[in-house]
Amino acid sequence: MYIAVFIQPFTWSFYTASVFLGVAAAVLWTAQGNCLTINSDEQTIGRNSGIFWALLQSSLFFGNLYIYFAWQGKTQISESDRRTVFIALTVISLLGTVLFFLIRKPESENILGEDEFSDDQDLEVSGSSRSNLTKAVDAFKKSLKLCVTKEMLLLSITTAYTGLELTFFSGVYGTCIGAVNKFGAEEKSLIGLSGIFIGIGEILGGSLFGLLSKNNRFGRNPVVLLGTLVHFVAFYLIFLNMPGDAPIAPLEGTDSSAYIKSSKEVAIFCSFLLGLGDSCFNTQLLSMLGFLYAEDSAPAFAVFKFVQSICAAVAFFYSNYLLLHWQLLLMVVFGFFGTVSFFAVEWEAAAIVARGSDYRSI
């Protein structure tokens, strides 16, 4: 519905559809996370998380690639061009929705944590006659209880960082590129090219970590550390390459100078780094949540999406007022503490596994 609104946009329909989109996204992400978990086991959760993320982010590559070539050289987007794009996207969305009904139900022995939550299954059977409202209230209570556990509080710092950097690479950075007048006539087309390279980074990261997860003897920490280093390098290059007032520049753009001569090549390379680093964090968070909370994954993914969405909304708010270097500094701080907190959860989990205890008992 949200995509279809853009075929013939009105102010009232845009805001109304945005509200429904937020509600639907929360339900969809929770369902996807739960589906990923119950169709995986302890050996395949990392691989499946990587494949899922690569497929999810492929839209960034193919969508921006089409826009880049179809709209290349155009300074004004005609109504016909806009309708063609959004009609196609609406059809693709409907097709994706239909495909959800074809997802198979896993065999009981393939479900993560099957042995550990047989008691929960009995409770589910006995409560099958309860109303959907009661079940929803129970799930909400579980999510609230899960929020205050030590592991989820630590992972929430990492999740908060993914929300901040999601806003940055999906909204702020493209605006910065388009606002730099020194890029010349290509400044607007570079936004689409930036999206393409973000998508390449996301797909490469998801595919690579998915394929390597089966043979990874060192756990998830090295991948998260790689994501942190990649992002910090990207932030430093953006700090040098982009004018500080680029996020809050007027429609005419900015002629301010950066610390170095603004380079289109560096800007696009940073797009790739942002996508690659994002895939590092999100694939490992999905894998961690699916592994730790296998017996009841829906509340865990609900908390994950709630924290991420709140932080993304906050980032969209302050992005209209803060200069670029302050936004980058904020992400560096959250990125550092988010990495440390993720390490703490992984180390504690690994220690319990080494003692022969259940990983999910932490």
C-alpha positions, 0 to 999 in steps of 0.5 A: 500500500505504501508503494502504491501511494506514490503512483498518485501521491497525496499528502494525507495518503502519504502520511496515513500509509507511512503509519501503516508501513511502520506497523506492518514492518514491525510485524513483518520483521518479527515474522521473518526473524521467527521464520529464519530461526525455526527453519535453521539449526545450530549449524545453519543459523549463521549461513541462513542469516547471511543468505537472508541478508544478501537477498534482502539487500539485493534490492538496493543494487538492482533498484538503484541500478535501474534508476541510475541508467533509466534516469541518467541525464534527467534533471526533472522526473516526469510523471510518466517515469515516476508512475512506471517505477512505482507500478512495477514496485507495487507488482513486485511487492504483491508477488513477494507477499504471495510467495510468503504463503509458499514458505514451508513448515519445518520438520519438528526435528529441524527446529532450533531448541526443540528438545529444550522447549517441549514444555513450551509446546505443551503450553502452546497446545493447551492455550490454543483455544485462547483468543488472538488478543490474549496471545498478543498480550502474552507476547507483548509481556514476554517482550517487556520481560526480555528487554530487561535481561542482561543479554538483551540490554547488551545487544540493544546497544549494538542494535541501537548503533545499527539503527543510527547507521541505517539512517545515515547510509539510507538517508543522510549520506545520499543527501550529503553527496547530492548537496556537494556542488563541487561534484558538478553536474553528476552530483544527483546521479551520484546518489543512485550510484552510491545506492548501487555500491551500498547494495554491492557491499551488503550483498557481498558481506551477506554472501561471504559471511553466510558461506564462511559461517560453517567453517568459522571457528572463532565465532561471530566476534571477528565479523563484528570487529571487521564491521566496526573497522570498516565503518570507522574507516568509512566515517574517517574518509567521509569526515575528510571528503565531505563538507561539514554542512552537507547534511543541512545544506539548502536545496541549492547545495553547498560550496563549502570545502572539506578537509581534502578536495572532495572526490567522487571516487572516495564518496562512492568507495565509502558507500561500499564500505558503509554497506559492507560494515552494515552487513557485518553487524546485521548478519551477526545480530540475526544469527545471535538472536536466532541462536540465543532465543531459539525456543521463543524467537519472536519476542527477541526479534520484536525487541530488536526491531523496536530498538533499531526503529526508535534509534533510526527515527531519532537519527532522522530527527537530529540529521536535520540539525547536526553538522556532519562531524557531530553525526559521525562522532555519535556513530563512532561512540555507539559503534565502539560500545556496541561492539564491546557489548556484542563481544561480552554476550558472545564471550559469555555464551562461548564460555557456557558452551565450553563448560558443556552447558546449554548455550541458550541458558545464559 
